[in-house]
């Protein structure tokens, strides 16, 4: 092989590996701000005028989406990096970790005083056990079609006919005798005020 051709080929390959000027900005424009390494994921499950959490103030609009808002733990007081939290009013409810991305993660979040459970409606098989007030419990399951019910000792609160798919995360939120089903979503990274 000609030495000049070899040098030219190596130089061309090296040039292609270098980042283009402004490519980091182009990446940010395409995907938004990068997730902080110490991210905490916070969501408000009830609209609020004053979006506060862990000693930080947030724009009120983030509290109206029910989406997890990634925030750097460095600006928060009392949160744990990598954790998920849901807020209902002044109540901060820590959520269990989601360790297996191949599963559908079901979360039962109870903001009521009566313990609640998540069961398979047809045979009453327990999916998530008794979840007390201010607690969230979860379970990773395979993607299936199932009818699930949230129940208390007094009886069923709500039933949902679901077709679960891989990577999906669902939260069943119990407030009083009402159950709201929320598909978990993520907002762009924000800064606390």
Secondary structure, DSSP 8 states (H G I E B T S, - for coil): --HHHHHHHHHHHHHHHS--TTHHHHHHHHH-S---TTEEEEEESS--SSEEETTEEE-GGGGGS--BEEEEGGG-SS--TT-EEEEETTEEEEE-----TTSEEEEEEE-SSS-EEEEETTT--EEEEEE-TTEEEEEEE-S-EEEEEEEETTEEEEEEEEE--TT-EEEEEEETTEEEEEE--B-------
